[in-house]
Structure formats: structure tokens, C-alpha cells
Amino acid sequence: MDQSVITRAVTVAGGRFAPGHLGELTQQVPFEMVDAVLEETCRAQRRVRVLPARVVVYLLLAGCLFAELGYGQVWDRMAAGLDGLDAAAPTASAMTQARRRLGPGPLRELFFLLRGPGPAPGRARWRGLLAVAIDGTIMTVADSDANLAPPPSGIAVRAGHRAGRRTHYQPAR
């Protein structure tokens, strides 16, 4: 059987933004995945910038982890591990422009990739709500008449009484 091999050269940022130099995020979200999403959404940069599109994606992901910080402080945390490399110091305005240039598409597609397969249409809904199973979760709910009312028939529950006394917060399983 004949096989064809197609190769292509890809130019990536060297030095401080080389693949793998962006810390722990690249272990959770591999740079190949980010690059594929950028290609798919037509957001890969045409030239290597101070803030390449891949770096902006990681900046936005890090911004979610440090929601209480501004872009400048998030950047400082991302660049903290780049000791010895010539790390840029982009302004907040440059980061905002890079975020706008990127748009929402790449992060939306990245979310769809990372979340895994979605529910089959019409199969994982109950009364218009997404049905989710979380095994072993126990929540405490207020000791109200509505929460203490007997459940509809066919639903098994564990009583929220201990030694014949009602507790203030009933366990919901």
C-alpha cells in the first residue's frame, strides 16, 4: 500500500515564548491544542508579535485563575518563571488590544475541546434542565418545612433525623 507523507514547516516564537516556556498551564492545556484552536478559528498570527496569539490565550486562561488581578499583574506572574530570558513587559493597553484581536472564538473552541463530549441532543435533559450526576456529594440544606416534606413516591432518601431529633441542617444526598 502506497503512503504519502506531507510535512510542513511551522514558525513558532523562539526564546521566551517557545513551546513549554509558559509554565504549568502548558501541562494542562498543551500548546499544540492552543495552536490547533487558533488555526481552526483563523486567529493564528501572521507575524511573530511581542504578544503572540498563543501567549494571549494563556494570558486569558491565567487571568481566570487570578481574577482579582489586572492584566499587568497576571503577566508578571506568568513571566516570573522566565528568569534569564529577555521577557517583554507589555503595557496594559497592548494586552487589551491583543485580547480584542484574538476575540472570543479561540477560547470558546478551547472550552469545547477541554470539556469533553457534550450530551446527546434530547437525552440528558429533564424538564428542560441538564441532568448531571455527581457521585458521593452531600450538601446540607436548611431545616425548612419544604426540605423536610416527604419526597415524591419512588425517590429513596435517607432521613435527616438523628436519634429521633431533627437537625438544623438536613443532609441532601
N, C-alpha and C positions, 0 to 999 in steps of 0.2 A: 504494500500500500504506500503510495507516494504521500509525503507530508511536506507542507510548506511552513516555513518559519518566517515570521515578519518581525523585524526588530525596528525600534525607533529610538532616537536619542532624545532624552528629556533634559532640559536645562533646569536645575534647581539652584536655589540660593546656596552659596557656599558659606563657609565660616560660621558666623554666629547663628544663622538660620538654617544650617544644614539639617537634614532629617535626623531626628533623635536628640537635637540640642534644646528642645523646648520643655524638658523636664518630665514630670510624672504624667502630664496629660497625654503625651505621645505613647505612653504604655497603655492607657485606657482607650484612646482614640488614635489609632495608628495614622501616621502621615499619609500612607497610601490611600486610606479611606477618605481622608480630607481632600487629597488631590483628585481622587475619582469623583467626589461630590462636586468639586469646583469645575471639573471638566464637564460633568453632566449638566450643570446649571449654567454653563458658559460664563463662569466668573473667574477662571484662571487668568492671571495677569499676563499681559503681552510682553511686558518687560519686567526685569527684577527691580523692585522698588525698595525704599527703606523699610516699608511695611508690606511685604508680600501678602497675597490673599490668604495663603496658608497660615501665616502668623496672625492675621486678623481673626481668623476662625478660632485659633487657640486663645487669642486675647479675649474674645467674646465668651468662650467657654470658661476661662479663668474669671472673667467678670461675674459670671453666675455664681462661682464659688465664693467670691469676695464681693457680694452685692453691696456691702456697706462702704466700699472704696470707689474712688473715681478711676478713670482710665489710667491716669498717670501713676497712681499707687499700685494698680493691678500690674501695669507694665514693670514697675520696679520689682515686684515680687517674681514676675516671670523671668526677668533678666538677672536676678540675683545669683542664679547658678551659672552664669556665663563669665565667671572670673577669668581673666587673662585674655578674653576675646574682646575685640573692639565692638561693644554693644552701642547701638544708636540710642539716642534719647529723644524720641519723637514728642512733639508737643501734643497737648490735649486736642487741639484743633486738627492736627494731622491724623490722630487716631479716629476722631469723629468723621472726618472725610473718608478715611479708609473703610470705616463701618458702613457709611452710606453707599460707597462704591460697591461694596460686597453685596448689600441688600439682604433680604430675609431668606431667599431661596436656598442657599447652601446649608444654613442651619436647619431649615425645615427638612431637607433631604437627609441630612446627617441624623436628625432625630428619628426619622422613619427607618433608617438603617440600624441604629442602635437599639431601638425599642423591640425589634424582632417582628415576626409576622403579626399582623393585625387580626382581629376576629373575622370570621367568615360572615358575610353580609346576612343579617337577619337571624343569626344563630346564637349570638352571645348577648342578646338584649332581653330584658324582662321589663314590661311596662314602660318601654322607651328608655330604660337605663342600661348602661353597660354592666353586665354581670361579671363580677370579679370574685375569685376565690382566694382567700388569704388564710392559710392553714395555721392553726395554733395561736391565733390572735385573741386576746381577751381585753375588752375595754370595760371600764366602769362607767355606768350611767347613773344619773340622778334617781333617787328613790321617789319617783312620782307615781301617781295612780296609773298613768298611761304605760309606764315602763313595767309596773307590777301586774298589769292586766294579763289574764291568760292569753297565750298566743292562739292564733287560728288553729283549727284542728289539723293534725298531720305534721305539725312542726314540733320537734322534740327540743326541750330546753332543760337546763339544769336550774333547780330552784335557787333563788337568791336569798334564802333564809339560812341562818347558821344557828344551830342549837335552838330552833324554834323562834328565834328573834329575827326581825327584819334588819338588814344592814342599811346604812345610809346610802351607799353606792352599790348598786347591784352589778354583778359581773354579766356582761353580754358576750356570748361566745359565738 
